[in-house]
Amino acid sequence: MMKKNKSFTPDWINTPPKAGSVRSIFKWGAPDGFKHPNHRLYEAIKEKFNMNDNDFRHKRYEGSEPVSCDRKTGLDNRQIEWFRELLGPENISVSDYDRVKYSTGKTMEETMKLRQGVPVEVNDLVVHPRNKDDIRKIVSFCNQEIIPVYVYGGGSSVTKGLQCVKGGITLVMSTHMNRVLSFNETNQTITVESGIMGPAYESILNHAPEKLGAEYRYTGGHFPQSFEYSSVGGWIVTLGSGQSSTYYGDMYDIVLSQEYITPTGNFRTLDFPATATGPKINDIMKGSEGSFGVLVSATLKIFKTKPENRRRFAFIFPTWEGAVDASREILQGEFGKPAVFRISDPEETDIALKMYGIEGTPISSLISYKGYKPMRRCLCIGTAEGEKNFTANVKKQIKKICRKYGAMYITGYPVKNWEHGRYRDPYIREDLNDFGMIIDTLETGVTWDNLHRLHQGVREYIKNRPETICMTHASHFYPQGTNLYFIFIARMESIKEYLEFQEGIIERIEEHGGSLSHHHGVGKMIGPWMERHIGKKQMDILRALKNHFDPNNIMNPGGTLGLDLDDDQKRGRI
């Protein structure tokens, strides 16, 4: 048996990727942003995967080579010249690097392909529109020429939403279309172009008195883990949920109106808070993932921000069943809802206590002393936001319910640690990938009465694979149910093996009564299951809408939402 070398630290990469390299495309987040496994997590990984320090001495598929693209552009010179004359040469690109970068999201499949030099499906031309008039002309021209159109916001898609299966062009919205169009403090709304990125959007609202002449400071209330690298338009068209959605609502609840440019015409929905004028076109367009048209602007609800009133809390439950029961009672309690609220199952709790710096502290010792057993205990973290008396009451009621189910209050310390790193956790992915491990997530919505069946069924499938971690948590809560994230870590370098394993998880989610996606959208990854999941009649409605808005199928073709897949492409699932 090899002796442990406590002084050994893997050679984690701490330098930004080389300009123009493959790694600069698949790396998550900021080029100079890093978060490495701490010592406790590193030791746990070695133990769970039966590895030793020697397994962490040599990296695999680092991606330091320059980007190259074997597929030549499918547009002719006349078509490229049309874009150049409209936008100027600075706003179009046919370089290998740009074509690959703007055709690639952050799925594990795309990352593995880039690392291993497997060709990815790319566009023929990258286009940076300056305004909605540019987009109107581009969509009209592409419809006439039958050129596929794909849309790129922040590049953080995890559903293969950016893949240019049919070639064509990619519209990069965030370069120019990132402006505030109007602000209405009376109505508490703001209208922005769809390419505005999360941090810029939130900063404008937080500094509304200085930047917008407002009386109060505001928040958008939407904080997905991809917040720093996703756009407002991306949130809307993928039906995103943020980490504070339990209080502020999902993006479905936040967006009041939208403006679209489609191949058959352009329109803007009305921004009334509620109407009874038939089925809402605004609702139809939410979650359309660029398959009907291009979202150019949106009007959204905003909320007064009072961070000084934020109340943090964390608990340890003796069992997962107790954590779930308490969560249901809290969400059905009608005393107000928490903002952040998250419960982790026993396996995730074990990892979380290491990641968030709790293991080895006096709090950790007290948890063990009180009899909360490893691989049974469950961590709960959360916050309450809003008016100070409201937040005090929400926390008070939550503490009362949690104690009823045997939970121990462990202060707000774990929450502060989580807040500090909540946007940085994905950076660990690169470190694991460098040494032949994958980490990925699939998520699903579920009703309370089916939660345990779904949790157990999916976990059983994942854990049947030897030496595989399966962490699960719920973090978007409703009176009628919640969601489950299944985060799996495994040693796996074969793309085929990975895809078969991922497909098996999706099958188990569907088989055990979960939704195919809770947020993040469907994209081309889950498209093959759509018709089986929602039924042919509902798919016929979606296809009728597709045909109405986009009869030539130029908008995000190639499997998005399963709209244009034939029976063979559905892989016999229907």
C-alpha angles and dihedrals in degrees: 000000000000115000115240116250104210092184094058118106121180117245094256112188111255102169127085115259117265114269110264094015128134090241091059087064102044097037112107120240129334117014089234095039119110140163118180129194109270119234095268093050092045091053091047091052092052091049096047094046097039090241134142136201092277089065087063099051100082125047126215129218096350093177097227093139120101119264116260131178121203095192113088119220113276094211120096125232093259092056094046090048090054090058092044093053093047099046107018125248092277091066100053132059139184095178117134091237096052094043092054095040096052094043095054132080131182104273117134089239092058092045093051091049093050092047093049097042095247110153116256126207108263140182126251096230138013115221129190108199116205100204144349092275088061089051093048090054093043095050091047092050093045091049090052093047095038092238115159116240124210126180127222121195115162099337097239098118113145097186102064087260093147099050111123096215093168099037112235126122135320118217110213104206102180097064097073110350097077105106135125107242100185142348126206114187092177091061094030092234137127130196118211139168112261096244096065110121125233100252093046091048094049093044092054091051094044089052096039095134091057099035104031104023091246128158094225140035117248144195132208089220093220118116114159117174086254089056095123093050105034134081133230089244091052091052091055101044093048095043092239128196123208130214090258095046095117087073106024098034134238120294087263087066096042103052113082103179141000139202119217138185112206134174090255099042147315131262145164122214120226121261101222112139089232137356139173097215098125129276109349116248086198089064092046091057096049109098094014091130095213093300095117101035146309118299105221103172142358141195114224139185116251130199135212110256121220106169091168088070096052113127118201125201139171133185140185114221122201092228142013090241090058092048091051094047092049091049092052092050091049093051092046093043096094093214093109133286132266118240102220111028123163136164123192125204119234097272094048090045090056090054094039094056087058097042096047095048097248100117110090095024127110088258089058091049091050092050091055093043090055090056103255099149126217115254089021104056120086130209122224123188131176153142137222119216137188135050112011097243090047094052092046091053094045091053092045093052093045091052090050093052095043092052089050087062094048098262123154118222110232100182126248094289096104090050093055090051090049092048091051093056105023095111093038102056093089089063088074088069093076092052092053093044090052089064100043101271128122127209119189142156138221120184136195142180119238141177119240094249093057100038100100094044091052094043093050096043096051094041091051091056094047095045092049086074105084118247095010125139118216116188119182133188140163119220110156111068136190134170088254100045147309142237134264126217113202108200113187129189123191143152102256132143102163112095090205092054091048094050092048090050092047091048090052091054092050089050092052092048091053093042093053095050103262125138115257090238133007093192137332088075132249104272118166093308098071097023094101090064098047100094094047090047102049099020135247095276093059092043088053088057092051091047091050089054090047091052091048096051099030114020093166093051095233096136112093095322126181106076107325108157086353089276100135104029121123122216093269091052090051084061092230095296098130 
